[in-house]
Amino acid sequence: MVHNGVDVEGYCPGEPAPELMAELGIAGGAPVVGTVGNLRAVKDYPCLLRAFAWARERVGDAALVFVGDGAERPRLEALAGELGVADAVRFAGARTDVARMLRLFDVFALSSRTEGISVALLEAMATGLPAVVTDTGGNPEVVVEGQTGRLAPVGDPERLGEALADLLADPGRRRAMGEAARERVVAEFSLERMIGAYESIYDTLLGGR
């Protein structure tokens, strides 16, 4: 088994760019939940919107940023309005500056119904973000419950919302989990580790030739 690897030098902690905060209209001091991915049904972003609305009722001001685009966007924009959180939700569209966008976030979230070893999740953790994700596919192989993030059942916005609220209300815990998340990716999911594993397989198959 060779897991995906990411560039842990390109995706690393850093200060959020003021121009990006201004572009998205995010006020300083408000915690930001963010996600990166195509706006497709399999990502179950309606669940994330409902979870965010549930959490926001309990922790006060917070923002939710979607990085990515797709056919589900009109439905998600309408649902944000129905839930009364449209003013706190930003749809940033498809971006080429994901590494910079991740630095705007305080928590990374994935609400997918199915997932492999998510590169977006690895990049977020390499950036030093705690992750709140659904307990499906490769997510529990990457996120260590209670150490680098939180796992929630698939399709359960209240449980996902509880996990979001816990982290949004506790900056110290977010910071500790984010540091542990980066350490885990650097140790287990770096690009160098992935390349080394493939090279080892090829060496074995070629018998030293």
N, C-alpha and C positions, 0 to 999 in steps of 0.2 A: 504494500500500500504506500503510494507516494501522495502526500497531501499537496494541495495548491500552496504556493508560496507568493509572498508579496515583497515589494521593495521597501524595506524598513527604514531606509535612509530618505527616500522620497516621501514616504508617509510617516510623519513623526510629529510629536507635539509642537505647538507654537501658538503665538498670540493670534486671535482673530483679526482679519484685515478690516479696518474701519470702513473702507469703501464698500466692502461686501455687506457689512451690517447696514450701511446707509442704503445700498441698492435694494435690499430686502425689507427695509423699514423695521429692523429689529432694534428695540431699545436696549441700551446697555444695562446690565444687571438682571434682565429677564432670562431664566434658564431656557435652553433651546434643546428640543428633541429633534433629531434629524434622521433621515433615511435616504438611501441611495439605491435606485433600481428603476427598471422600466415599469411604467404604470400599467400592469397587467393583472388579470383576475387572480392568478396564482399567488401574487404577493399579498392578497387579502388586505389591501390598504383601508377598506371600510372598517375593518376590525381595528386597525391602528387609529383611525380618526375617532372611533367610539371610545377607545381606551384613553386617548389623549383628552377628550372631552370629560371623561370620568375623572381623570387625574387632575385636570385643571380646576374642577369644582372644589377639589380638596387642598390644592397647594397654591392657588392663586395664579398670578401672572406667569405664563410660560408661552413659548412659541413652538410651532411644529413646522419643519421645513422638509419638503419633498424635493429631492434632486433626481431628475429623470423625467421622462415624458412617455406618453402612450395613449392608447384608446380609452383607458379608464378615467382620464383627467376630467372630462365634463361631469361624469357621475360623482367623482370625488369632490369637485368644487361645489356641486349642488348639496351633497351630504354635509359638507362643512357648514354650509348655510343653515341646513335643517337642524344641525346640532348646536347652533349658536356660537361656533368657534371660528367663523370665516375670518374675523379680524385678527386671529392669532395664527392662522395657517398661511404658509407661503409655498407657492408652486414655482420653483426656480427653473424648471425646464431642464433639457439636456445640457450638460456642461462639459467643458474640457479642463476645468480647474477644480476637479474633485478634491485634490489634496488640500487646497486652500479652503474649500467649502467645509470640509470636515472639521477644520479648526474653529468654525463658528459654533459647533455643537457641544453640548454638555453631556448628552446621552445619545447613543445610537440605538435605533429600533428596527427590528424586522418582524413582520407579522405573517410571513409566508406560510402557506398551507403545506408546501413541499419545498425543500431546499437541498442543494448539495453542500460542498464546502464553499461557502459564499466568499468570493474575493472581496466584495464590498464590506462584509463583516470583518475580514482580516485587516483590510486597510483602515477601517475605523478603529479597531483595537490597537493597531500599530501607531495610530495617531494619539493614543492614550485615552480612548473613550470607553467607559463601561457600556455594556450592551444589554438591552432587554429584547429577547428574541423568543420565538415560538420553539417548543421542544419537538423539533422535527428534523429528519434528514441528518445533515452534518452539523447542525447548530450545536447540539450537546457535545460533539467532539471538539468544538472550538471554545465554547463558553463554559467555564467552570462555575456552576451555580454557587452564588454567594461569595465568590472570590473575584471573578472577572466580569460578572454581570448576573443577570437573572433570566431564568427560563419560565415560560408560561405555556399553558396548553394551547393547542391550535384552536382558533375560532372562539376564544373566550376573552372578549374585550374587558370584562371586569378584572380578571386575573392579570391581564396585560397592563391594565390601568393601575392596579395596585402596585405592580412592580415599578412602573414609571413614577408613580407618586412617591414611593419610598425613596427613590434616588433623587428626584427633583427636590425633595424636602431636606436632603442631607448632603450638603456640599463636601463634607469631609469624607463621607463614604464614597461619593462619586469619584473623588480624587484618588482614594486608595485603590478602588476597583480599576480605575483607568490606568494607574501605574502597573498594577498586576496584569492587566490586559496586554499592555505593551511588552512587558517582560515575557509573557507567554508566547506572543507572536514572534518576537526576536529569537526565542529559544527553539520553537517548534515549527514555525510556519514562515520562515524567511525564504526569500528567493534563493539565497546561497544554499540553504539546506535542501530545497527542492532539487536544484541542479545537481548537487552532490549525490542525492539519492538516485537520480536518473543515470548519472555517470557510473555509479556502482552497479546498477542493473545491467547496463551495456557491457561493462567490463566482465561481469559474470557470464553473460550470454556469449560473449566473444571468446571466452576462455583465455584471456590475456593476449589474444592476437592483436 
